[in-house]
């Protein structure tokens, strides 16, 4: 199934192949028409008009495209110019590369509310195993499966995220985030080879060490969680930072109050603050 390069948008301006244009400009109209072109993309959180952890996102994009085509050297400045033109203080920036085009645009965010940060969010499970988990590429079948599962909801109401289960039932990651479990002073997460290695996840590992936690590569099943194998669980991702989980399907968790999660989150927020202070325009 074909998808347009841009299927969600905020702001009056976008960058098309290095040129900043209004969204109604004729040169940009191909972006809104479904295409069969293979699309590689990154979603980057914008905080204080700064694209957060830009260098890491660009490096992951380089690995994804594996030299199939060049990445323009002006992208960082283009992104800063776009953010300034759209005058959106906090948002998400989406960078899309195809063989023929490079597109930068801002998209609606799904930042958690203060209540969700304080109480956690409900999640469901989707039986899905990524073929190439380390490559961020648009997959129409996956998008459809995710949409259908979100629409079904769960025992705790609308789902904020889906946790992907492989063929053995082990939970690998979220549909748009990385997944962590806390048991005592240990923090479980899937091996790098099994997941899309999130940019935020890289910094979470540093925050875990700073908080005195021990990172362990280990995956759990729904049955493990149902029998009390974990004290807490949380998600990480560019748009959400660290977000506690209050339920997995019908299993309730008190993740937001877990002392280790609270300390890890504080350490991560300091990492973000340090990055922003070093990248002020």
Secondary structure, DSSP 4 states (H G I P E B T S, - for coil): --B-S-SS-EEEEEEETTEEEETTSGGGGGGGS-B-S--EEEEEEEETTEETTHHHHHHHHHHHHTTSSPPPTTHHHHHHHHHHHHT-SSEEEEEEE-SS-EEEEEE---PPPHHHHHH-EEEEEEE---SSTTS-B--HHHHHHHHHHHHH-BTTBS-SEEEEE-TTSBEEEESSSEEEEEETTEEEE--GGGS---HHHHHHHHHHHHTT-EEEE---BHHHHHTT--SEEEEEETTTEEEEEEEETTEE--GGG-HHHHHHHHHHHHHHHHHHHHS--
